[in-house]
Amino acid sequence: MGRKERIAELDLIRAFAFLAVVYQHVIGVFIREKGLSEQAAIVYGMLFHLLKFAVPAFIFITGLVLFYNYYEKVNYFSFMRKRVTEILVPYGIWSAIYLAVQTKPLGEGSAFLWTIAKKLVTGTASYHLWFVVMIFQFYLLYPLWQKLFQFLHRLVTGRIRFLAVGAVAGGVYAGLMWFSARYIPAHPGEFAEGWLEAYFIKYRDRNSFYYFFYFLLGGVAAVALSAFRDSLRKRWPLIAAAFCLLYAWIGYELFRDSNSGTINLNVATSLKPSMFLYTVASLLGVYGLALWLGKKKAAWTHWLGLVGKYSYGAYLMHALILTYLMKGLRAIGLFHTGIIGSLVVFAICAAGSFLLSYGLGKLPFGALLVGAAEKKRASEPVQKQLQNAG
């Protein structure tokens, strides 16, 4: 069997998602500055919403790539061995680095071992590592998702059935989002303290089941890639209109639900019904943008593609770079406050993370630090792939 087409636009989407994550975390730092004006807080809040597609985009890409390459069958042992090497090993190394630079005591003896194990399992060695714990569950349970998707795919024998299955899946997911955003906060005493409750309630933000719709949406794109691309090109005005309306609505929710007149970014959780609809519109828009940009013959699209290739390693290290960058800027009194300062910090942090990931990735053992960014395969040069992405 010959190799399948390489889906070049995915590197651009990875780049967009990585850059969005970095600026979200920069906003998280700058919005806590003392004396922040109400106008600046509103700008940060709206920018934060604009960038909320990032984590779902990575999940969508994961679903698309897995169903694209392993729809029919998968050798689970070799499949997982590859993912452990390329995902868990770098995660473990960077978790150790984050724990090593922490000033908070980790305990001694058995308490130390328990703390380390808990932080690794829950992704709490640093504030951003929860994502790796969550996304890895899709790989770990892929055979089950594969069977479910194949079953749903067999049900779809025409347009009407496709819409019906999509509506049911969307309705189930919207219900799950309501359960997460409305029911759980309103009934905190109804849940016990066992490990199952911790997984589905306390740590639901890193439970892959709470993101299943974006993973399956990636599968839909995978099994009908050409039709999916054509649909985005034809329906971009409708997607743009939906995005604008939903963006306005979640902005209203942010102001309505923030307390004491201050902007509370926790209101912008991905796990609520309105954000679900907004995220779907965002993902479709970002994919369409990647298709359009992929046709451009420009050096910056080439570099964006490289950022996407090395985004996993850059993601793992960007929080560390951001922390020490902010310490340095505060020490010299430059660019540590204000919206302009946030943009400067974003640019330095994103560029530094990418360059370090790129450099480490070129080392003989680089895959253990940043994952396998460069796949060993016979394919067109990156520039030509981006040109022919659509």
Salt bridges, closest charged atoms under 4 A:
GLU5 OE2 - ARG229 NH1 3.19
GLU9 OE2 - ARG229 NE 2.95
ASP11 OD2 - ARG6 NH2 2.72
ASP11 OD1 - ARG14 NH1 2.99
ASP11 OD2 - LYS309 NZ 3.53
GLU86 OE2 - LYS82 NZ 2.90
GLU86 OE1 - LYS375 NZ 3.37
ASP205 OD2 - ARG206 NH2 2.90
ASP230 OD1 - ARG233 NH1 3.12
GLU253 OE2 - ARG256 NH2 3.92
GLU253 OE1 - LYS272 NZ 3.18
ASP257 OD1 - ARG256 NE 2.85
GLU380 OE2 - LYS384 NZ 3.76
